[in-house]
Amino acid sequence: MGVDTEAKVPYDTVLIKDGKVVPQYYVNTTEIGLYLNILVEVEKAGNADALVRIAEVLDTLEKAPTWNGLFFWPYDIVKGELKPTAEGIVPAVDNGNLAFALAGVAGAYLTSEAQPNKPLFRALMRCWKDKKPVGQNCTMKVVA
């Protein structure tokens, strides 16, 4: 239904109360992965702003709390950050879906010879060169 303006991740659940739409600010990692897939295609179709959005989503994921490197389900979106719910659920399926999406993002930008001048490519390459996974002292901040 929308993208949180601070956390830069989608939320897709709304309640209808007294005929009015009330957004529910939570997200799961499958939704984030699907959003990343869409952004890659939007960039490939010519919208360069999608690269900035991809980097913003990756920054949000990097800052998200995890359990042993695995993401929780769902996350509440609170003041621009992802906060795990009290249940502390860590689903294999949602983590797998996000892993596939992240591999797709990497593949979209690491395989093209035309990409080295793009900020996201440079950010991904910094992480690879330093042999540090995203989230472990490897920032995905895009530098133009």
ChimeraX attribute file (.defattr): number of C-alpha atoms within 10 A of each C-alpha:
attribute: neighborCount
match mode: 1-to-1
recipient: residues
	/A:1	10
	/A:2	13
	/A:3	13
	/A:4	17
	/A:5	10
	/A:6	13
	/A:7	18
	/A:8	22
	/A:9	30
	/A:10	24
	/A:11	20
	/A:12	14
	/A:13	14
	/A:14	14
	/A:15	11
	/A:16	9
	/A:17	8
	/A:18	7
	/A:19	7
	/A:20	9
	/A:21	11
	/A:22	12
	/A:23	14
	/A:24	14
	/A:25	19
	/A:26	21
	/A:27	21
	/A:28	23
	/A:29	25
	/A:30	20
	/A:31	17
	/A:32	23
	/A:33	26
	/A:34	17
	/A:35	18
	/A:36	26
	/A:37	19
	/A:38	15
	/A:39	21
	/A:40	23
	/A:41	14
	/A:42	15
	/A:43	16
	/A:44	13
	/A:45	10
	/A:46	9
	/A:47	12
	/A:48	14
	/A:49	11
	/A:50	19
	/A:51	21
	/A:52	18
	/A:53	18
	/A:54	24
	/A:55	22
	/A:56	19
	/A:57	20
	/A:58	22
	/A:59	20
	/A:60	19
	/A:61	22
	/A:62	18
	/A:63	14
	/A:64	16
	/A:65	17
	/A:66	17
	/A:67	10
	/A:68	7
	/A:69	10
	/A:70	14
	/A:71	24
	/A:72	24
	/A:73	23
	/A:74	22
	/A:75	22
	/A:76	19
	/A:77	21
	/A:78	13
	/A:79	11
	/A:80	14
	/A:81	19
	/A:82	23
	/A:83	19
	/A:84	22
	/A:85	13
	/A:86	9
	/A:87	9
	/A:88	14
	/A:89	14
	/A:90	17
	/A:91	15
	/A:92	13
	/A:93	11
	/A:94	21
	/A:95	20
	/A:96	16
	/A:97	17
	/A:98	22
	/A:99	15
	/A:100	16
	/A:101	22
	/A:102	18
	/A:103	12
	/A:104	16
	/A:105	20
	/A:106	16
	/A:107	11
	/A:108	16
	/A:109	19
	/A:110	17
	/A:111	11
	/A:112	10
	/A:113	8
	/A:114	10
	/A:115	14
	/A:116	15
	/A:117	10
	/A:118	15
	/A:119	18
	/A:120	24
	/A:121	21
	/A:122	20
	/A:123	19
	/A:124	22
	/A:125	17
	/A:126	15
	/A:127	18
	/A:128	13
	/A:129	8
	/A:130	10
	/A:131	11
	/A:132	13
	/A:133	13
	/A:134	17
	/A:135	19
	/A:136	12
	/A:137	11
	/A:138	18
	/A:139	19
	/A:140	26
	/A:141	16
	/A:142	18
	/A:143	11
	/A:144	10
